[in-house]
Amino acid sequence: MTGWDSLARELACWHDAGKVATVWWRDDDAVASTDALERLLILSQKHAAGLGLAVIPERCDAALAERLSDAARGTHARIAVLQHGIAHENTAPAGEKKTELSQAAPLNETMERLKAGQDRLAGLFGQGFLPVLVPPWNRISPEIIAELPARGVSGLSTYKARPQRMAAPGLLQVNTHADLLRWKPDRGFLGETEVLGLLQTHLQDRREDRADADEPTGILTHHLVHDEATWVFLDRLLGWLKRQPAIKFLAPSEAFSHSALTNQNEKHSAAGKGPM
């Protein structure tokens, strides 16, 4: 049995249970309008797949904003810009895992830089920007998380199944769960079997209540460092997912909609109570 077969069997379980498996897509490290970005946007439009583009605020240029403004006029465009930290600079002490949003700098200084980055992205991308923070290397200190809602951030996205829906009051967390890349010992495509296994595992965990059933299963890509094998697989994966009746591919605005979450929870509650 192939990884595609295992994933199809899992989706059949969702379908037989009358459930819809929500999926979303995040791509990290955008800074400029490049050939790699163009290829990414083509895939998004080809498969009508929503895309959350995590942009580094202190390194992005105006040409990127112009290109995404053009893309937003497309018939199938469901692209949103997310905030990818500050400058994507490692602040961790030597010997510790890389992180930018740590306690290495004074909290007020970090929050001011985050707010300046948020303001810059909002100015460049307008309505195409969502106030969602994607921490570089998917790491962030709890002290910073607690401060985010007061600074106008309404969403947080890291990696692996979220521990809870709200990372802080007013801060909806929606993570990614299947990174297409292998980072060590050398960078490259993780592999078809491995990526499909990550997707299947999170979907099964959601269905069997080992993970939050309402958290969309997230695909994670990094367009600037894709090799050809990664591009080919991504194209195939997006096309395959869009053909599955048990899948609903969410735009970033849908994935991070507080009202949609509230409505969904109300439906579950009503279903549990039965007729009045």
C-alpha positions as CSV (number, residue, x, y, z in Angstrom):
1,M,0.0,0.0,0.0
2,T,1.4,3.4,-1.0
3,G,1.2,6.6,1.1
4,W,-1.5,7.9,-1.3
5,D,-3.5,4.7,-0.6
6,S,-3.2,5.2,3.2
7,L,-4.2,8.9,2.9
8,A,-7.2,8.0,0.7
9,R,-8.3,5.4,3.3
10,E,-8.1,7.9,6.0
11,L,-10.2,10.4,4.0
12,A,-12.7,7.7,3.3
13,C,-13.2,7.3,7.1
14,W,-13.9,11.0,7.3
15,H,-16.4,10.8,4.4
16,D,-18.1,7.7,5.9
17,A,-18.5,9.6,9.2
18,G,-20.1,12.5,7.4
19,K,-17.1,14.8,8.3
20,V,-15.1,17.3,6.3
21,A,-11.3,17.4,6.7
22,T,-10.1,21.0,6.5
23,V,-6.7,21.7,5.1
24,W,-4.7,24.9,4.7
25,W,-1.3,25.9,3.2
26,R,1.5,28.1,4.6
27,D,4.7,29.1,2.9
28,D,7.5,30.8,4.8
29,D,10.4,33.3,4.3
30,A,9.0,35.5,1.4
31,V,11.0,38.7,0.9
32,A,10.9,39.5,-2.8
33,S,9.3,38.8,-6.1
34,T,11.4,35.9,-7.4
35,D,11.1,33.1,-10.0
36,A,10.5,30.7,-7.1
37,L,7.6,32.9,-5.8
38,E,6.2,33.0,-9.3
39,R,6.2,29.3,-9.4
40,L,4.4,29.2,-6.1
41,L,1.7,31.6,-7.2
42,I,1.2,29.6,-10.4
43,L,0.5,26.4,-8.3
44,S,-1.9,28.3,-6.0
45,Q,-3.9,29.6,-9.0
46,K,-3.7,26.3,-10.9
47,H,-5.3,24.4,-8.0
48,A,-7.4,27.3,-6.6
49,A,-5.5,26.6,-3.3
50,G,-5.5,29.3,-0.6
51,L,-2.0,30.3,0.4
52,G,-0.8,32.0,3.6
53,L,2.5,33.7,2.6
54,A,4.7,34.4,5.7
55,V,6.6,37.5,4.8
56,I,9.7,38.8,6.7
57,P,8.7,42.5,7.4
58,E,12.2,44.0,7.8
59,R,13.5,42.3,4.7
60,C,10.6,42.4,2.2
61,D,10.6,44.9,-0.7
62,A,7.9,46.9,-2.4
63,A,8.1,44.8,-5.5
64,L,6.7,41.9,-3.6
65,A,3.7,44.0,-2.6
66,E,3.1,45.0,-6.2
67,R,3.3,41.4,-7.4
68,L,0.9,40.1,-4.8
69,S,-1.5,43.0,-5.5
70,D,-1.6,41.8,-9.1
71,A,-2.1,38.2,-8.0
72,A,-5.0,39.2,-5.8
73,R,-6.9,40.3,-8.9
74,G,-6.9,36.7,-10.2
75,T,-10.1,34.7,-10.3
76,H,-8.9,32.0,-8.0
77,A,-6.6,34.1,-5.8
78,R,-7.0,33.4,-2.1
79,I,-3.7,34.6,-0.9
80,A,-2.9,36.4,2.3
81,V,0.2,37.8,3.8
82,L,1.2,36.7,7.3
83,Q,3.9,38.2,9.5
84,H,7.1,36.1,9.7
85,G,8.7,37.5,12.8
86,I,10.8,40.6,12.5
87,A,14.0,40.1,10.5
88,H,14.3,36.3,10.8
89,E,17.5,36.7,12.9
90,N,18.6,34.2,15.4
91,T,18.7,35.6,19.0
92,A,19.2,32.4,20.9
93,P,22.4,31.9,23.0
94,A,25.1,29.8,21.5
95,G,24.3,26.1,21.7
96,E,20.5,26.6,21.9
97,K,17.9,26.0,19.1
98,K,17.5,28.9,16.7
99,T,14.8,31.4,17.6
100,E,14.1,35.1,17.0
101,L,11.2,35.7,19.4
102,S,12.9,34.7,22.6
103,Q,13.7,36.4,25.9
104,A,17.2,37.4,24.7
105,A,16.1,41.1,24.2
106,P,13.9,43.2,26.5
107,L,10.2,42.3,26.0
108,N,9.2,45.9,25.3
109,E,11.9,46.2,22.6
110,T,10.8,43.0,20.9
111,M,7.1,44.0,21.0
112,E,7.9,47.4,19.5
113,R,9.8,45.8,16.6
114,L,7.0,43.3,16.1
115,K,4.5,46.1,16.0
116,A,6.6,48.1,13.5
117,G,6.8,45.0,11.3
118,Q,3.1,44.6,11.5
119,D,2.5,48.2,10.5
120,R,4.9,47.9,7.6
121,L,3.2,44.8,6.2
122,A,-0.2,46.4,6.7
123,G,1.0,49.5,4.8
124,L,2.5,47.4,2.0
125,F,-0.2,44.8,1.5
126,G,-3.4,46.5,2.8
127,Q,-6.3,44.2,3.0
128,G,-4.1,41.3,1.8
129,F,-2.4,41.3,5.2
130,L,-3.8,39.2,8.1
131,P,-2.6,40.0,11.7
132,V,-1.2,36.5,12.1
133,L,2.3,35.9,13.5
134,V,4.5,33.1,12.2
135,P,7.5,32.9,14.4
136,P,10.8,32.1,12.6
137,W,11.8,28.5,13.2
138,N,8.3,28.1,14.7
139,R,9.5,29.0,18.2
140,I,8.3,31.8,20.4
141,S,8.5,32.5,24.2
142,P,5.3,32.4,26.3
143,E,5.9,35.9,27.5
144,I,5.7,37.3,23.9
145,I,2.6,35.2,23.2
146,A,0.8,36.7,26.1
147,E,1.5,40.2,24.8
148,L,0.4,39.7,21.2
149,P,-3.4,40.3,21.4
150,A,-2.8,43.7,23.0
151,R,-0.6,44.6,20.0
152,G,-3.3,43.8,17.4
153,V,-2.2,40.2,16.6
154,S,-5.2,37.9,16.3
155,G,-3.5,34.7,15.1
156,L,-0.5,32.5,15.7
157,S,1.0,29.7,13.6
158,T,3.8,27.4,14.4
159,Y,4.4,23.6,13.7
160,K,2.8,20.4,15.0
161,A,-0.7,19.9,16.6
162,R,-1.7,22.9,18.7
163,P,-2.0,22.3,22.4
164,Q,-5.2,24.4,22.6
165,R,-7.3,26.6,20.2
166,M,-6.4,29.9,21.8
167,A,-2.8,30.5,22.6
168,A,-3.9,33.5,24.6
169,P,-7.2,35.2,25.0
170,G,-8.1,36.6,21.6
171,L,-5.2,34.7,19.9
172,L,-6.3,31.8,17.7
173,Q,-3.6,29.3,16.9
174,V,-3.6,27.4,13.7
175,N,-0.4,25.4,13.0
176,T,1.1,23.4,10.2
177,H,1.8,19.7,10.4
178,A,3.5,18.5,7.3
179,D,6.7,20.2,6.2
180,L,7.8,19.1,2.7
181,L,11.4,19.7,3.5
182,R,14.1,17.7,5.3
183,W,16.5,20.2,7.1
184,K,19.1,17.9,8.5
185,P,21.7,16.5,7.8
186,D,21.3,18.2,4.5
187,R,18.3,20.2,3.1
188,G,16.1,18.6,0.5
189,F,12.7,17.0,-0.2
190,L,11.5,15.0,2.8
191,G,10.0,12.3,0.6
192,E,6.6,11.4,-0.7
193,T,6.0,8.6,1.9
194,E,7.1,10.8,4.8
195,V,5.0,13.8,3.9
196,L,1.9,11.8,3.2
197,G,2.4,10.0,6.5
198,L,2.5,13.3,8.3
199,L,-0.8,14.4,6.7
200,Q,-2.4,11.0,7.4
201,T,-1.3,11.0,11.0
202,H,-2.7,14.4,11.8
203,L,-5.9,13.7,10.1
204,Q,-6.3,10.4,11.9
205,D,-5.5,12.0,15.2
206,R,-8.1,14.7,14.6
207,R,-10.8,12.1,13.7
208,E,-10.0,9.9,16.7
209,D,-9.8,12.9,19.1
210,R,-6.1,12.6,19.9
211,A,-5.7,16.1,18.5
212,D,-8.0,19.1,18.2
213,A,-10.5,18.0,15.6
214,D,-11.2,21.6,14.6
215,E,-7.6,22.5,13.8
216,P,-7.1,22.5,10.0
217,T,-4.3,20.2,8.8
218,G,-1.5,22.4,7.6
219,I,0.9,22.0,4.7
220,L,4.2,23.8,5.1
221,T,6.5,24.9,2.2
222,H,9.5,27.2,1.8
223,H,9.5,28.2,-1.9
224,L,13.0,29.8,-1.9
225,V,14.8,26.5,-1.1
226,H,12.6,24.0,-3.0
227,D,14.4,21.5,-5.2
228,E,12.7,20.1,-8.3
229,A,11.4,17.0,-6.4
230,T,9.7,19.2,-3.9
231,W,8.0,21.3,-6.6
232,V,6.8,18.2,-8.5
233,F,5.4,16.6,-5.4
234,L,3.7,19.9,-4.3
235,D,1.9,20.2,-7.6
236,R,0.7,16.6,-7.4
237,L,-0.4,16.9,-3.8
238,L,-2.4,20.1,-4.3
239,G,-4.1,18.5,-7.3
240,W,-4.9,15.3,-5.5
241,L,-6.3,17.0,-2.4
242,K,-8.6,19.2,-4.4
243,R,-10.2,16.1,-6.0
244,Q,-11.1,14.5,-2.6
245,P,-14.7,15.0,-1.6
246,A,-13.8,14.8,2.1
247,I,-11.4,17.7,1.9
248,K,-12.2,21.4,2.2
249,F,-9.2,23.6,1.3
250,L,-9.3,26.7,3.4
251,A,-8.1,30.2,2.5
252,P,-6.0,31.7,5.3
253,S,-8.8,34.1,6.2
254,E,-11.1,31.1,6.7
255,A,-8.5,29.2,8.8
256,F,-8.0,32.2,11.1
257,S,-11.7,33.3,11.3
258,H,-12.7,33.5,14.9
259,S,-16.4,33.8,13.9
260,A,-16.1,30.6,11.9
261,L,-14.6,28.8,14.9
262,T,-17.5,30.1,17.1
263,N,-20.1,29.0,14.6
264,Q,-18.5,25.6,14.2
265,N,-18.4,25.1,18.0
266,E,-22.0,26.2,18.3
267,K,-23.0,23.6,15.7
268,H,-21.2,20.8,17.6
269,S,-22.8,21.9,20.9
270,A,-26.3,21.9,19.3
271,A,-25.7,18.5,17.8
272,G,-24.6,17.2,21.2
273,K,-27.7,18.5,22.9
274,G,-30.2,17.0,20.4
275,P,-33.6,18.5,19.6
276,M,-35.1,20.9,22.2
